[in-house]
Amino acid sequence: LITGGLGFLGSNLALSLCRLGAEVTVIDSFLPNHGANPFNIAEFKSEIKLIRGDIRNRSLLNKHIAANDFLFNIAAQTSHTDSIEHPLLDAQINNLGQLQILEACRHKNPDIRLIYCSTRAIYGKSDKKNIDEETIPNPLDIYSVNKLAGEYYHKIYAQVRNLNATILRVANGYGPRAQMRGPSFGILNWFIRLALDNEEIKIFGDGKQLRDYVYVDDIVQAFLAVGAQNDLKAEVLNIGSGKGLPLIKIVQEIIRISGSGKIKYVPWPENNKKIDVGDFIADIRQIRAKTNWNATTPLNQGLRDTIHFYRTNKKRYWS
């Protein structure tokens, strides 16, 4: 079972699980302007059971959690800026929605293997560039606060209710099957759209801030590697490439590969500046040691594959 299974990460995970022979059910609420896109699972449309529903619907969760062995809990409101504009919606989904899931697991399927998708955003700003799991969280927006609360809920249910839950803090992801209609849900994919449309790519400040970007196939492999382990109850693990590059260098590579687009430097908007985390590189030694997982896709190869995918399927993602 995958919550948020029609979105960017959820759909890529669903396809990989189908290729491995799993029986896959996805739940998605089709939240407006978010990532749900039926084309994302077109390759296995007849094999994947699709449920249109919301993680705030307890009876729906009870039914489908009871019927599955694994739960990849990915559903979320994922926009930092939207969380500031609509904080109550963010809290309903990323906070109360998580409690509904955990209560359904506790009552209907306490043996389910549960993987919770959290985010590197919970770290906020830090004096360290290489961020390990012991770094004290410092969330800078409503989204990050509620995702951190979701982490603690999963950890408490693992420790007190004995659920076999693991928390994964995912760095910036990019790749096929993302929402491409706006910049709020993954800036690198948005930059790829702008480049393919030969439009200006606005860089805030000098663009020298370091970012850790990880290709979606590598993220999926991390989820599978962790899901296959039964001895990671209540563990918190980083997922990232473990490498940092200046954002401007990544954008220059996007323009080079796509053969179009142009850079425009602009001052930091005040609201964005307040919630920017600065430099970030994920320390991934823990997940490497516990699962042998490592991000293996070079950035230029991931960008090439992503650009090819969207160039081929533009009409499915631009409208």
PLY file of the C-alpha trace (Angstrom):
ply
format ascii 1.0
element vertex 319
property float x
property float y
property float z
element edge 318
property int vertex1
property int vertex2
end_header
0.00 0.00 0.00
1.34 3.42 -0.98
-0.30 6.60 0.25
0.19 9.48 -2.17
0.79 6.84 -4.80
-0.02 8.96 -7.88
2.54 11.61 -7.02
6.21 11.94 -7.88
7.86 9.53 -5.44
4.82 7.34 -4.81
4.25 6.52 -8.49
7.90 5.73 -9.17
7.88 3.44 -6.15
4.65 1.79 -7.32
6.14 1.02 -10.74
9.28 -0.48 -9.21
7.22 -2.66 -6.88
5.11 -3.89 -9.80
8.26 -4.84 -11.69
9.29 -6.86 -8.65
5.99 -8.76 -8.70
4.25 -7.06 -5.78
0.50 -6.57 -5.56
0.27 -2.78 -5.32
-2.55 -0.56 -4.04
-2.22 3.22 -4.14
-4.34 5.74 -2.29
-4.35 9.33 -3.49
-6.63 12.24 -2.66
-5.97 14.13 -5.94
-5.32 17.25 -3.88
-5.65 20.18 -6.33
-2.39 21.51 -7.78
-0.36 18.73 -6.20
1.30 15.82 -7.95
-1.46 13.25 -8.59
-1.32 12.22 -12.25
-2.90 8.97 -13.52
-0.37 8.91 -16.38
2.33 8.28 -13.77
1.21 4.65 -13.39
0.04 4.07 -16.97
2.67 1.36 -17.49
0.96 -0.88 -14.91
-2.52 0.63 -14.97
-4.28 -2.74 -15.11
-2.20 -4.24 -12.27
-2.25 -1.36 -9.77
-5.34 -0.97 -7.60
-6.08 2.75 -7.44
-8.17 4.16 -4.58
-9.24 7.79 -4.74
-9.33 8.76 -1.09
-7.84 10.82 1.68
-5.61 9.81 4.59
-7.98 11.80 6.81
-10.69 9.18 6.06
-10.33 6.64 8.87
-12.75 4.03 7.52
-10.94 4.00 4.17
-7.60 3.53 5.93
-8.93 0.76 8.14
-10.05 -1.23 5.11
-6.91 -0.98 3.03
-4.28 -1.05 5.76
-5.81 -4.29 7.02
-5.33 -5.89 3.59
-1.61 -5.18 3.06
1.79 -6.32 4.35
3.75 -3.12 3.69
2.78 0.54 3.94
4.89 3.22 2.26
3.44 6.36 3.81
4.24 9.16 1.35
1.01 11.21 1.20
1.59 14.82 2.24
1.06 18.47 1.52
4.60 19.20 0.32
4.75 22.91 -0.55
6.73 25.07 1.86
5.08 28.28 0.65
1.56 26.80 0.64
2.07 25.65 4.21
2.58 29.27 5.22
-0.49 30.44 3.26
-2.72 27.52 4.31
-1.37 26.29 7.66
-4.57 24.55 8.76
-4.70 22.38 5.64
-1.06 21.46 6.13
-1.72 20.49 9.74
-4.77 18.43 8.80
-2.82 16.36 6.28
0.73 16.25 7.63
-0.19 16.08 11.29
-3.68 14.72 11.97
-3.62 12.60 8.80
-0.56 10.79 10.09
-2.29 10.01 13.39
-5.21 8.53 11.45
-2.80 6.25 9.57
-1.01 5.15 12.74
-4.27 4.47 14.57
-5.51 2.39 11.63
-2.26 0.41 11.70
-2.50 -0.12 15.45
-6.08 -1.37 15.37
-6.28 -3.15 12.02
-2.78 -4.41 11.16
-0.19 -4.01 13.94
2.28 -6.26 12.09
2.41 -4.11 8.94
5.90 -2.93 7.85
5.65 0.86 7.79
7.99 3.33 6.07
7.32 7.02 6.65
8.56 9.58 4.13
9.89 12.61 5.93
12.07 15.40 4.58
15.47 17.02 4.99
13.55 20.26 5.56
13.07 19.40 9.24
16.75 20.28 9.80
16.23 23.88 8.67
19.37 25.99 8.95
22.41 24.48 10.58
26.02 25.44 11.13
26.98 22.07 9.66
27.01 21.48 5.92
27.04 17.70 6.21
23.86 16.97 8.15
23.62 13.69 10.04
20.61 12.27 11.85
21.84 13.60 15.21
21.59 17.21 13.98
19.03 19.06 16.09
15.92 19.84 13.98
15.28 23.51 13.28
12.17 23.71 11.05
11.60 27.06 9.36
8.04 26.72 8.04
4.71 25.09 8.86
5.34 22.17 6.50
8.62 21.28 8.21
7.07 21.55 11.68
4.25 19.19 10.79
6.56 16.72 9.04
8.69 16.65 12.18
5.56 15.99 14.23
4.77 13.13 11.84
8.21 11.70 12.53
7.69 11.80 16.27
4.27 10.17 15.95
5.77 7.28 13.99
8.63 6.93 16.45
6.28 6.93 19.45
3.98 4.35 17.85
7.04 2.19 17.14
8.33 2.46 20.70
5.05 2.42 22.63
2.62 0.58 20.30
5.28 -1.73 18.83
4.61 -0.80 15.20
7.49 -1.68 12.88
7.96 1.86 11.59
11.05 3.49 10.06
11.46 7.18 9.19
13.33 8.36 6.09
14.44 11.98 5.72
14.65 12.55 1.98
16.84 15.24 0.42
15.85 17.21 -2.69
14.51 14.79 -5.30
14.27 15.19 -9.05
13.31 13.00 -11.98
10.35 11.78 -14.05
6.69 11.93 -12.96
6.85 15.10 -10.88
4.29 17.91 -10.82
5.52 20.40 -13.44
2.85 23.11 -13.31
4.53 25.29 -10.69
7.70 25.71 -8.64
6.31 24.90 -5.19
6.82 21.14 -5.27
10.38 20.65 -6.51
12.42 23.51 -7.83
14.85 21.46 -9.92
12.07 19.86 -11.95
10.56 23.33 -12.40
13.88 24.61 -13.72
13.87 21.75 -16.22
10.45 22.84 -17.46
11.63 26.42 -17.86
14.70 25.27 -19.78
12.64 23.08 -22.12
10.36 26.07 -22.75
13.43 28.25 -23.36
12.38 30.62 -20.60
14.32 32.50 -17.95
15.40 30.55 -14.89
15.47 32.93 -11.94
18.28 32.33 -9.47
17.91 33.96 -6.06
21.11 35.67 -4.97
24.36 34.36 -6.45
23.22 30.73 -6.71
26.23 29.46 -4.77
24.15 27.76 -2.07
25.05 24.05 -1.91
22.29 21.55 -2.56
22.13 17.76 -2.31
19.98 16.46 -5.18
19.15 12.77 -5.49
17.57 11.06 -8.50
14.15 9.52 -7.88
15.24 5.99 -8.88
17.87 6.12 -6.14
15.26 7.28 -3.61
13.00 4.39 -4.62
15.84 1.91 -4.12
16.41 3.34 -0.64
12.75 2.82 0.26
12.88 -0.76 -1.01
16.13 -1.50 0.83
14.74 -0.16 4.10
11.37 -1.85 3.63
13.10 -5.20 3.22
14.74 -4.86 6.65
12.86 -5.85 9.78
15.37 -4.59 12.34
15.01 -0.83 11.80
12.09 -0.13 14.12
11.97 3.55 15.21
15.14 4.30 13.21
15.56 7.67 11.47
17.71 7.61 8.30
18.83 10.24 5.81
18.45 9.70 2.06
20.51 11.87 -0.27
23.39 11.74 -2.69
25.83 12.67 0.05
27.27 15.30 -2.29
26.67 19.03 -2.58
26.84 21.24 -5.64
26.21 24.97 -6.03
22.70 25.44 -7.37
23.99 27.61 -10.21
26.20 24.75 -11.45
23.22 22.42 -11.57
21.15 24.95 -13.50
24.00 25.49 -15.97
24.08 21.72 -16.54
20.31 21.67 -17.15
20.68 24.40 -19.79
23.64 22.62 -21.40
21.82 19.28 -21.66
18.49 20.69 -22.79
20.10 23.11 -25.23
17.77 25.92 -24.18
16.90 28.23 -21.32
18.70 31.20 -19.79
19.69 32.32 -16.31
18.50 35.50 -14.64
19.87 36.52 -11.24
17.34 38.20 -8.95
17.43 39.38 -5.32
16.04 37.02 -2.71
12.31 37.61 -2.16
11.83 38.40 1.52
9.47 35.47 2.25
11.71 32.95 0.49
14.79 34.25 2.25
13.16 33.69 5.65
12.60 29.97 5.01
15.71 29.12 2.97
17.90 26.52 4.69
21.24 27.64 3.21
23.79 24.97 2.33
22.70 21.36 2.75
24.47 18.04 2.20
23.00 14.83 3.64
25.25 12.55 5.67
24.15 9.10 4.46
26.56 6.89 6.38
23.79 5.43 8.56
21.62 4.08 5.74
24.72 2.91 3.90
25.84 0.92 6.94
22.43 -0.56 7.70
21.26 -1.49 4.18
24.25 -1.18 1.80
22.21 1.38 -0.14
23.98 4.19 -1.93
22.87 6.77 -4.49
24.45 5.64 -7.77
22.99 7.92 -10.47
25.43 10.67 -11.56
23.77 14.08 -11.70
24.35 14.59 -15.43
22.86 11.16 -16.22
19.84 11.81 -13.99
19.30 15.18 -15.65
19.60 13.66 -19.13
17.02 10.97 -18.32
14.69 13.50 -16.70
14.91 15.97 -19.58
14.30 13.18 -22.11
11.25 11.97 -20.16
9.60 15.40 -20.02
10.50 16.28 -23.59
8.81 13.03 -24.68
5.77 13.39 -22.40
5.39 17.15 -22.27
1.64 17.18 -22.91
1.09 14.91 -19.91
2.70 17.30 -17.43
2.54 20.87 -18.73
-1.24 21.33 -18.80
0 1
1 2
2 3
3 4
4 5
5 6
6 7
7 8
8 9
9 10
10 11
11 12
12 13
13 14
14 15
15 16
16 17
17 18
18 19
19 20
20 21
21 22
22 23
23 24
24 25
25 26
26 27
27 28
28 29
29 30
30 31
31 32
32 33
33 34
34 35
35 36
36 37
37 38
38 39
39 40
40 41
41 42
42 43
43 44
44 45
45 46
46 47
47 48
48 49
49 50
50 51
51 52
52 53
53 54
54 55
55 56
56 57
57 58
58 59
59 60
60 61
61 62
62 63
63 64
64 65
65 66
66 67
67 68
68 69
69 70
70 71
71 72
72 73
73 74
74 75
75 76
76 77
77 78
78 79
79 80
80 81
81 82
82 83
83 84
84 85
85 86
86 87
87 88
88 89
89 90
90 91
91 92
92 93
93 94
94 95
95 96
96 97
97 98
98 99
99 100
100 101
101 102
102 103
103 104
104 105
105 106
106 107
107 108
108 109
109 110
110 111
111 112
112 113
113 114
114 115
115 116
116 117
117 118
118 119
119 120
120 121
121 122
122 123
123 124
124 125
125 126
126 127
127 128
128 129
129 130
130 131
131 132
132 133
133 134
134 135
135 136
136 137
137 138
138 139
139 140
140 141
141 142
142 143
143 144
144 145
145 146
146 147
147 148
148 149
149 150
150 151
151 152
152 153
153 154
154 155
155 156
156 157
157 158
158 159
159 160
160 161
161 162
162 163
163 164
164 165
165 166
166 167
167 168
168 169
169 170
170 171
171 172
172 173
173 174
174 175
175 176
176 177
177 178
178 179
179 180
180 181
181 182
182 183
183 184
184 185
185 186
186 187
187 188
188 189
189 190
190 191
191 192
192 193
193 194
194 195
195 196
196 197
197 198
198 199
199 200
200 201
201 202
202 203
203 204
204 205
205 206
206 207
207 208
208 209
209 210
210 211
211 212
212 213
213 214
214 215
215 216
216 217
217 218
218 219
219 220
220 221
221 222
222 223
223 224
224 225
225 226
226 227
227 228
228 229
229 230
230 231
231 232
232 233
233 234
234 235
235 236
236 237
237 238
238 239
239 240
240 241
241 242
242 243
243 244
244 245
245 246
246 247
247 248
248 249
249 250
250 251
251 252
252 253
253 254
254 255
255 256
256 257
257 258
258 259
259 260
260 261
261 262
262 263
263 264
264 265
265 266
266 267
267 268
268 269
269 270
270 271
271 272
272 273
273 274
274 275
275 276
276 277
277 278
278 279
279 280
280 281
281 282
282 283
283 284
284 285
285 286
286 287
287 288
288 289
289 290
290 291
291 292
292 293
293 294
294 295
295 296
296 297
297 298
298 299
299 300
300 301
301 302
302 303
303 304
304 305
305 306
306 307
307 308
308 309
309 310
310 311
311 312
312 313
313 314
314 315
315 316
316 317
317 318
